[in-house]
Amino acid sequence: MAESPSNDDSGCLGVFLGGIAVVALVVALINFVQWLWTVAVRMVTWILAWPFFTGHLLLSLLAILVCGAVVAVLAELLLRALWPSQFTQASARATAALQGRVFRSEREVVQFSELDSIDPEANSARALFLRCEPFSRRNPEWGIDIGWHTVADIGVAPDDCRVSKRLRTLRQPTRTYVESLRRAGLEPMDEDSIEAKAWQAVHDSAEELKRLEALHSKATGLLNDAQAVLQFSEDNELVTPVRIRSLALIPKLTADVARIDERSLALRRFGYKLFEFLNVPASLRSADLSDDIESTLLAQRGLSDDLFDEIRSIEKAYDELLVH
């Protein structure tokens, strides 16, 4: 069905009236801008006419403020564009700076490990800490394990800032993360605190236990080989030299394995003591407690050095016995 002429006429009339409205709006806008420009020129002329160059000083001050505001807005826009990559890099710098730092979390002392799950959009991250965990609370001789303590979704932001929280975060990421962790219930401790020394002792003990396990495996293997040789015929002149070396080797190996077991047991018990020390509530810590653990740490450090010297001499003796 064909459209009626009345509908065509009304459509054309609407377009015509719309065009007139647009033209009128453009003309009004041009007139308003011209009027505003005229008023601004007159005002500037009037201000410049003030005595003693006060008008010039006022306009200079206004120009500086306007330029500063424009620069600040542009800088904020640029910072927003660069924020994801810069925030990730700042978090990496904070991770490197906080590596190994100890924090008190409620009733235990944990050690900072790393940051992951970094989210620049939410300004958050997940912090991973190391914690001491006993294999059995009823068996101190079983020792401890180093497990994980996770604090997720930490809101990363400084406590205060003068210009921009983002700029402050990028300029001082370590300080910002420390403040953020404090708000999450993790209180940083001094790097030379007794708790930090205790954590270092935990790592030293764990490393020493690994070395002792490797040495124990080597010594036990040699002991088994030597005992197997003694099962050979005594009148076999082909294996007589090996039997003689094995007879000389067995007592030393047996004594060495016993010393390794004894030291390993002492280290596991010492690790359990460190676990209990690191879990003493802050309200019950005292100078006497710190003095006691300090002296214990010093004594253990000396024992470790002596033991590793013995291990090196034992390994050398093993080699000499096998060669000759």
C-alpha positions as a Python dict, from the first residue, in 0.01 Angstrom:
ca = {
    (1, 'M'): (0, 0, 0),
    (2, 'A'): (143, 346, -91),
    (3, 'E'): (214, 594, 184),
    (4, 'S'): (-18, 891, 212),
    (5, 'P'): (106, 1234, 104),
    (6, 'S'): (33, 1369, 451),
    (7, 'N'): (294, 1139, 606),
    (8, 'D'): (559, 1255, 354),
    (9, 'D'): (482, 1620, 424),
    (10, 'S'): (507, 1574, 801),
    (11, 'G'): (843, 1394, 763),
    (12, 'C'): (992, 1669, 551),
    (13, 'L'): (858, 1931, 792),
    (14, 'G'): (1025, 1754, 1084),
    (15, 'V'): (1360, 1745, 904),
    (16, 'F'): (1328, 2114, 812),
    (17, 'L'): (1243, 2218, 1167),
    (18, 'G'): (1527, 2005, 1301),
    (19, 'G'): (1774, 2171, 1066),
    (20, 'I'): (1654, 2515, 1174),
    (21, 'A'): (1697, 2413, 1540),
    (22, 'V'): (2054, 2296, 1481),
    (23, 'V'): (2145, 2616, 1299),
    (24, 'A'): (1988, 2825, 1574),
    (25, 'L'): (2181, 2631, 1838),
    (26, 'V'): (2510, 2677, 1652),
    (27, 'V'): (2447, 3050, 1612),
    (28, 'A'): (2358, 3082, 1980),
    (29, 'L'): (2671, 2892, 2078),
    (30, 'I'): (2889, 3117, 1858),
    (31, 'N'): (2730, 3428, 2007),
    (32, 'F'): (2784, 3294, 2359),
    (33, 'V'): (3151, 3219, 2290),
    (34, 'Q'): (3197, 3567, 2140),
    (35, 'W'): (3032, 3723, 2443),
    (36, 'L'): (3241, 3513, 2679),
    (37, 'W'): (3558, 3607, 2493),
    (38, 'T'): (3465, 3975, 2508),
    (39, 'V'): (3400, 3955, 2881),
    (40, 'A'): (3728, 3770, 2937),
    (41, 'V'): (3927, 4027, 2736),
    (42, 'R'): (3767, 4313, 2924),
    (43, 'M'): (3835, 4145, 3258),
    (44, 'V'): (4198, 4075, 3168),
    (45, 'T'): (4238, 4435, 3050),
    (46, 'W'): (4086, 4560, 3372),
    (47, 'I'): (4312, 4336, 3585),
    (48, 'L'): (4622, 4441, 3394),
    (49, 'A'): (4535, 4801, 3472),
    (50, 'W'): (4576, 4743, 3845),
    (51, 'P'): (4854, 4949, 4000),
    (52, 'F'): (5199, 4818, 4098),
    (53, 'F'): (5173, 4524, 3855),
    (54, 'T'): (4937, 4344, 4092),
    (55, 'G'): (4721, 4248, 3799),
    (56, 'H'): (5012, 4092, 3619),
    (57, 'L'): (5103, 3896, 3931),
    (58, 'L'): (4746, 3772, 3972),
    (59, 'L'): (4722, 3656, 3612),
    (60, 'S'): (5061, 3486, 3638),
    (61, 'L'): (4948, 3304, 3950),
    (62, 'L'): (4624, 3194, 3783),
    (63, 'A'): (4818, 3075, 3477),
    (64, 'I'): (5051, 2873, 3699),
    (65, 'L'): (4759, 2715, 3882),
    (66, 'V'): (4581, 2626, 3559),
    (67, 'C'): (4897, 2480, 3407),
    (68, 'G'): (4964, 2283, 3725),
    (69, 'A'): (4613, 2143, 3724),
    (70, 'V'): (4643, 2044, 3358),
    (71, 'V'): (4981, 1878, 3420),
    (72, 'A'): (4841, 1693, 3722),
    (73, 'V'): (4545, 1563, 3522),
    (74, 'L'): (4768, 1451, 3234),
    (75, 'A'): (5010, 1285, 3476),
    (76, 'E'): (4726, 1096, 3646),
    (77, 'L'): (4596, 978, 3309),
    (78, 'L'): (4945, 862, 3211),
    (79, 'L'): (4987, 688, 3547),
    (80, 'R'): (4659, 504, 3497),
    (81, 'A'): (4772, 384, 3156),
    (82, 'L'): (5108, 260, 3288),
    (83, 'W'): (4974, 133, 3622),
    (84, 'P'): (4945, -245, 3549),
    (85, 'S'): (5305, -291, 3437),
    (86, 'Q'): (5449, -44, 3689),
    (87, 'F'): (5257, -198, 3979),
    (88, 'T'): (5388, -543, 3886),
    (89, 'Q'): (5746, -413, 3872),
    (90, 'A'): (5705, -233, 4206),
    (91, 'S'): (5576, -555, 4363),
    (92, 'A'): (5883, -738, 4233),
    (93, 'R'): (6110, -479, 4394),
    (94, 'A'): (5921, -511, 4722),
    (95, 'T'): (5954, -892, 4708),
    (96, 'A'): (6330, -867, 4669),
    (97, 'A'): (6358, -617, 4956),
    (98, 'L'): (6134, -814, 5194),
    (99, 'Q'): (6284, -1156, 5117),
    (100, 'G'): (6357, -1331, 5447),
    (101, 'R'): (6202, -1056, 5663),
    (102, 'V'): (6021, -1188, 5970),
    (103, 'F'): (5670, -1083, 6073),
    (104, 'R'): (5457, -1161, 6374),
    (105, 'S'): (5122, -1308, 6279),
    (106, 'E'): (4896, -1341, 6579),
    (107, 'R'): (5086, -1588, 6802),
    (108, 'E'): (5357, -1705, 6566),
    (109, 'V'): (5653, -1560, 6384),
    (110, 'V'): (5657, -1621, 6011),
    (111, 'Q'): (5911, -1536, 5743),
    (112, 'F'): (5827, -1354, 5421),
    (113, 'S'): (5885, -1557, 5105),
    (114, 'E'): (5723, -1395, 4801),
    (115, 'L'): (5426, -1216, 4647),
    (116, 'D'): (5201, -1371, 4387),
    (117, 'S'): (4851, -1329, 4244),
    (118, 'I'): (4926, -961, 4195),
    (119, 'D'): (4617, -777, 4073),
    (120, 'P'): (4681, -418, 3955),
    (121, 'E'): (4312, -359, 3889),
    (122, 'A'): (4213, -438, 4247),
    (123, 'N'): (4542, -309, 4396),
    (124, 'S'): (4584, -637, 4579),
    (125, 'A'): (4828, -925, 4610),
    (126, 'R'): (4878, -1252, 4794),
    (127, 'A'): (5173, -1285, 5032),
    (128, 'L'): (5337, -1621, 5099),
    (129, 'F'): (5518, -1675, 5428),
    (130, 'L'): (5716, -1964, 5572),
    (131, 'R'): (5610, -2113, 5903),
    (132, 'C'): (5748, -2382, 6134),
    (133, 'E'): (5526, -2686, 6178),
    (134, 'P'): (5615, -2991, 6390),
    (135, 'F'): (5571, -3334, 6245),
    (136, 'S'): (5427, -3438, 6580),
    (137, 'R'): (5365, -3223, 6888),
    (138, 'R'): (5410, -3530, 7106),
    (139, 'N'): (5741, -3631, 6953),
    (140, 'P'): (6002, -3350, 6952),
    (141, 'E'): (6260, -3592, 6818),
    (142, 'W'): (6068, -3601, 6489),
    (143, 'G'): (6164, -3241, 6428),
    (144, 'I'): (5981, -2979, 6228),
    (145, 'D'): (5883, -2903, 5873),
    (146, 'I'): (5886, -2563, 5701),
    (147, 'G'): (5536, -2507, 5565),
    (148, 'W'): (5338, -2224, 5410),
    (149, 'H'): (5135, -1946, 5565),
    (150, 'T'): (4929, -1757, 5308),
    (151, 'V'): (4773, -1413, 5342),
    (152, 'A'): (4549, -1352, 5043),
    (153, 'D'): (4397, -1039, 4893),
    (154, 'I'): (4608, -781, 5072),
    (155, 'G'): (4489, -433, 4982),
    (156, 'V'): (4807, -261, 4862),
    (157, 'A'): (4795, 108, 4948),
    (158, 'P'): (5002, 346, 5162),
    (159, 'D'): (4877, 465, 5497),
    (160, 'D'): (4910, 826, 5387),
    (161, 'C'): (5026, 1020, 5083),
    (162, 'R'): (5068, 1382, 4982),
    (163, 'V'): (4991, 1366, 4612),
    (164, 'S'): (4884, 1027, 4479),
    (165, 'K'): (4854, 682, 4638),
    (166, 'R'): (4963, 523, 4312),
    (167, 'L'): (5267, 744, 4283),
    (168, 'R'): (5360, 676, 4646),
    (169, 'T'): (5322, 300, 4586),
    (170, 'L'): (5552, 309, 4284),
    (171, 'R'): (5813, 528, 4453),
    (172, 'Q'): (5822, 339, 4784),
    (173, 'P'): (5686, -11, 4718),
    (174, 'T'): (5860, -178, 5013),
    (175, 'R'): (5726, 72, 5264),
    (176, 'T'): (5381, 52, 5107),
    (177, 'Y'): (5375, -328, 5131),
    (178, 'V'): (5495, -320, 5492),
    (179, 'E'): (5212, -81, 5578),
    (180, 'S'): (4965, -298, 5388),
    (181, 'L'): (5083, -615, 5565),
    (182, 'R'): (5055, -438, 5899),
    (183, 'R'): (4692, -358, 5826),
    (184, 'A'): (4643, -728, 5744),
    (185, 'G'): (4764, -823, 6094),
    (186, 'L'): (5131, -889, 6019),
    (187, 'E'): (5369, -680, 6228),
    (188, 'P'): (5721, -646, 6084),
    (189, 'M'): (6014, -720, 6313),
    (190, 'D'): (6368, -584, 6312),
    (191, 'E'): (6609, -756, 6077),
    (192, 'D'): (6855, -810, 6362),
    (193, 'S'): (6593, -932, 6609),
    (194, 'I'): (6633, -1260, 6794),
    (195, 'E'): (6335, -1395, 6599),
    (196, 'A'): (6517, -1329, 6273),
    (197, 'K'): (6822, -1512, 6409),
    (198, 'A'): (6599, -1800, 6516),
    (199, 'W'): (6459, -1827, 6163),
    (200, 'Q'): (6811, -1828, 6024),
    (201, 'A'): (6889, -2112, 6264),
    (202, 'V'): (6583, -2299, 6132),
    (203, 'H'): (6717, -2277, 5777),
    (204, 'D'): (7071, -2369, 5886),
    (205, 'S'): (6942, -2672, 6073),
    (206, 'A'): (6732, -2786, 5777),
    (207, 'E'): (7030, -2751, 5545),
    (208, 'E'): (7253, -2939, 5786),
    (209, 'L'): (7000, -3220, 5815),
    (210, 'K'): (6997, -3256, 5437),
    (211, 'R'): (7374, -3285, 5429),
    (212, 'L'): (7368, -3535, 5714),
    (213, 'E'): (7107, -3744, 5534),
    (214, 'A'): (7324, -3753, 5223),
    (215, 'L'): (7629, -3847, 5429),
    (216, 'H'): (7430, -4109, 5620),
    (217, 'S'): (7321, -4268, 5295),
    (218, 'K'): (7678, -4274, 5168),
    (219, 'A'): (7821, -4414, 5492),
    (220, 'T'): (7547, -4678, 5520),
    (221, 'G'): (7604, -4785, 5161),
    (222, 'L'): (7977, -4826, 5223),
    (223, 'L'): (7908, -5014, 5546),
    (224, 'N'): (7675, -5257, 5367),
    (225, 'D'): (7932, -5310, 5093),
    (226, 'A'): (8205, -5377, 5349),
    (227, 'Q'): (7986, -5626, 5538),
    (228, 'A'): (7900, -5799, 5211),
    (229, 'V'): (8271, -5845, 5135),
    (230, 'L'): (8319, -6025, 5468),
    (231, 'Q'): (8080, -6292, 5343),
    (232, 'F'): (8336, -6395, 5083),
    (233, 'S'): (8562, -6692, 5140),
    (234, 'E'): (8844, -6629, 5383),
    (235, 'D'): (9090, -6844, 5186),
    (236, 'N'): (9027, -6666, 4855),
    (237, 'E'): (9353, -6483, 4790),
    (238, 'L'): (9187, -6283, 4510),
    (239, 'V'): (8966, -6090, 4754),
    (240, 'T'): (9197, -6093, 5057),
    (241, 'P'): (9308, -5726, 5010),
    (242, 'V'): (8944, -5617, 4986),
    (243, 'R'): (8855, -5811, 5303),
    (244, 'I'): (9141, -5644, 5491),
    (245, 'R'): (9027, -5296, 5384),
    (246, 'S'): (8667, -5383, 5472),
    (247, 'L'): (8768, -5502, 5820),
    (248, 'A'): (8943, -5168, 5876),
    (249, 'L'): (8650, -4975, 5734),
    (250, 'I'): (8359, -5132, 5926),
    (251, 'P'): (8439, -4999, 6278),
    (252, 'K'): (8494, -4647, 6150),
    (253, 'L'): (8180, -4651, 5940),
    (254, 'T'): (7975, -4787, 6229),
    (255, 'A'): (8100, -4510, 6458),
    (256, 'D'): (8040, -4244, 6192),
    (257, 'V'): (7682, -4358, 6129),
    (258, 'A'): (7618, -4346, 6504),
    (259, 'R'): (7755, -3991, 6528),
    (260, 'I'): (7547, -3881, 6230),
    (261, 'D'): (7234, -4029, 6386),
    (262, 'E'): (7310, -3861, 6717),
    (263, 'R'): (7367, -3522, 6557),
    (264, 'S'): (7054, -3556, 6340),
    (265, 'L'): (6845, -3634, 6647),
    (266, 'A'): (6989, -3332, 6828),
    (267, 'L'): (6909, -3111, 6529),
    (268, 'R'): (6549, -3233, 6512),
    (269, 'R'): (6503, -3165, 6882),
    (270, 'F'): (6663, -2824, 6839),
    (271, 'G'): (6428, -2748, 6551),
    (272, 'Y'): (6133, -2831, 6775),
    (273, 'K'): (6267, -2591, 7037),
    (274, 'L'): (6291, -2320, 6772),
    (275, 'F'): (5929, -2391, 6672),
    (276, 'E'): (5811, -2344, 7030),
    (277, 'F'): (6020, -2029, 7070),
    (278, 'L'): (5876, -1875, 6753),
    (279, 'N'): (5524, -1944, 6881),
    (280, 'V'): (5561, -1779, 7222),
    (281, 'P'): (5297, -1500, 7243),
    (282, 'A'): (5439, -1149, 7223),
    (283, 'S'): (5292, -1060, 7562),
    (284, 'L'): (5501, -1332, 7731),
    (285, 'R'): (5835, -1260, 7566),
    (286, 'S'): (6104, -1124, 7793),
    (287, 'A'): (6468, -1027, 7785),
    (288, 'D'): (6561, -1345, 7972),
    (289, 'L'): (6395, -1555, 7703),
    (290, 'S'): (6585, -1373, 7431),
    (291, 'D'): (6914, -1416, 7619),
    (292, 'D'): (6854, -1789, 7655),
    (293, 'I'): (6779, -1845, 7288),
    (294, 'E'): (7074, -1623, 7190),
    (295, 'S'): (7317, -1837, 7386),
    (296, 'T'): (7162, -2155, 7248),
    (297, 'L'): (7195, -2029, 6892),
    (298, 'L'): (7559, -1943, 6945),
    (299, 'A'): (7628, -2289, 7089),
    (300, 'Q'): (7453, -2462, 6799),
    (301, 'R'): (7641, -2256, 6542),
    (302, 'G'): (7972, -2371, 6687),
    (303, 'L'): (7863, -2733, 6689),
    (304, 'S'): (7760, -2715, 6327),
    (305, 'D'): (8095, -2577, 6219),
    (306, 'D'): (8285, -2848, 6405),
    (307, 'L'): (8062, -3120, 6268),
    (308, 'F'): (8105, -3013, 5908),
    (309, 'D'): (8481, -3012, 5959),
    (310, 'E'): (8453, -3369, 6083),
    (311, 'I'): (8237, -3461, 5786),
    (312, 'R'): (8497, -3333, 5543),
    (313, 'S'): (8773, -3529, 5718),
    (314, 'I'): (8556, -3842, 5725),
    (315, 'E'): (8484, -3817, 5353),
    (316, 'K'): (8855, -3780, 5288),
    (317, 'A'): (8926, -4086, 5503),
    (318, 'Y'): (8663, -4284, 5313),
    (319, 'D'): (8836, -4202, 4985),
    (320, 'E'): (9178, -4297, 5120),
    (321, 'L'): (9051, -4630, 5249),
    (322, 'L'): (8893, -4711, 4915),
    (323, 'V'): (9201, -4618, 4713),
    (324, 'H'): (9469, -4790, 4917),
}
